């Protein structure tokens, strides 16, 4: 795999922000619970897929319909006749990202499956979907839970990176000001990583407790 570098920092870390903010003290339980709380507070995320024709990455806003696997996996409702289902059929890899106004963020890497089983659809169906799909007046495509256009996207998470903070706006501003004056990297976030191994471990634990 090729890599890119534009300089040599010798024995100094090239990305000191990461070293300053990475949180290695949180337990897996703490990491997942904080992540789930953050996702719930955001409600909307950006789903990225790859266009099979052009190879370009495409993102769109999606409302989280639910969580599975002990809150580590995400579900979304979708119009099965949209471009994103075509793209996911060709390439199941996806990224789901979240961000709030304070700069906290999360990035999920995973694989998406398209579910059309009506029992699954009814589990995540919301009447507000009718506002987006409309009633075509043919007695079938009516925006109800039985409308075959409505499906569920299940994103099975591979890994997650996210950053949250317990500092106030003033506290973060002070850290940035200090870093600007001294050149010391600002400590403004708790940067956390949930590895593929940890995701599998958490999902297995959740299935036993279910």
N, C-alpha and C positions, 0 to 999 in steps of 0.2 A: 504494500500500500504506500503510495507516495505521500509526502508531507510537504508543508510549506514553512519556511522560516525566512525572516528578513534581517535578522541580526543574531548576535551571540552574546548572551548575558553572563557567560562564564559560569561560575558557581552560584550566581545569584538567581533566585526564582524569576522567571519571565512574567509570571502572573501572580504577584503577591496578594492581590485581592482574594483569590481563591484560598490561599493558605491562611489568610487573616479571618475569613468568614466561615470556612467549612466547619460544620458541627459534627464531631465524631463521638460526642458524649450521649446523644439521645438513643434510647432503645428503639428497636424496631416498632414496638407498640406505640411509642410516643411519636415516631416519625409518621406512621400511617394515620394515627388519629388526628394529628395536626394537619396532615395533608387533606384528609377527608373533610375536616372542618373548613379549611380554606376553599376547597372546591365548592362546597355547599354555599359558602358566602358569595362566591362569584356567580354561580348559577349558569353562566354562559362561557363556553370555551371556543377556541378556534381549532377546527379539524383540518388537517393538511393531508392531501392525497396527491397522487401523481397522475397527470393526464397521460393515458396510454398512447395517444396519437402524437403529441408533441414532446412528451417527457417533462413538461413544465410542472412545477409544484403549484397546487391550487389550495387556497384556504377559504373557509367560510365559517360563520358563527353558528354554533349549535347549542341548544339548550340541553342541559343534563337531565335525562329522564329518570335515572336511578343509578345505583351502584351495586356491584356484586363482588364475590370473592373476598368478603370481609372489608368492603369499601375500597379495594385496590383496583377493581375493574369498573369501567364506565359503560353506561348504556344511553343511547339516543334514539328518538323516533325519527323517521325519515320518509320522504316520498320515494318509493322504490323506483320510480321512473325518472329520477334526477340523474345528473351527470356523476355525482359522487358514488352512486351505486355501481355505475359502469366502471369507474376508476378503481373502486375497491375490489370488484370482481377480477380485474386485470392484475391488480397489485394490492394485496391485503394490508401492506405496511402503512401505518398512519402515525401521525403525531397529534396529540391534543394539548393545547397550551392555554393557560389561564393567566390573567394579570389583573391587578386592581389599581385603584388610583394612588395608592401609597407606594407602588413599585414592587409589591410582593408578587411572586409569580410561580408557576409550576409547569413542567413539561413532561408529558407522558409519551413514551414510545411503546407501540404495541401493534397487534394485528386485529383487524376488524372482520367480523362475520356479519352477513346480512340474513336476518331472521324474518320469515314471513308466516310462521306458525301463529294462528289466531289467538291461541291461549297466551303466547308470549306477548303478542301485540296488545291484547286486552290488559295485560298486567301493567303495561307502561303507557297505555292510551290516555290522552287528555282531551276533553271536548273542545279545547281551544284549537286543536289541530284542524278543525273544520274551517276555521278562519283563514288558514293558509292553503288548504287544498280545495275548499269550496265544495258545493254540491252541484254535480254536473247534470242532475235531473234525469238520470237514466235508471234510478232505482238501485244502482250498484256502487257507483263512485260518488258517495254522498257525504264523505268526511267522517263517517261513523267508525267504530272499532272494527266493523266488518268490511270496510272499504279496502280492496286489495292493493290500493296504492300505498297504504300505510304499512311500513315495516319497522323493524328495530335493528339498529346497529349496535353490536356488542363489541367493545374494545377490550381485548384481553391484554393487559399490561405486561410489558417486558421489563421496563425499568422506568424510574422517575427521578428527576432532579427538580428541586424546588427551593425557594428562598422565602422565608417569613421573618418578621421582626417583632421584637417586644419593646423596641425603643420608640419614643414619641417623635413627632416631626422635629421638635426642637433638638432632641437628643441626636437624631441623625444628621441634622444640619450642623450641629457642633462637631460631630465626627468628620464630616466632609470639610468643614472649615479648618479643623486641625490638620487633616491630611494635606490640604492645599498649602498650608503654611509650612509644614514640617517635611512633607514628602512621605509620611508614614501612611500606609494603606488604611482607608477608613473601615472600621468594623461596624457595619450598619445592618447586616442580615445574619440569620442563621441559615447557611447554605447546607442543604441536606441532599443526600443521594440514597436511593433505594435500589440496590442492585437486582439483577435478574434472579440471582440465588435467593435474595431476601424476599422478593415478590413471590417466588414459588413456595418458600417457607411459610410466609404469611397466609397465602391462599390455602395451603394444606391445613394449617391450624384452624382457619375459619371454617373449612368444610367439616372438620371433626366436631366443632362446637355447634354447628347448625343443627 
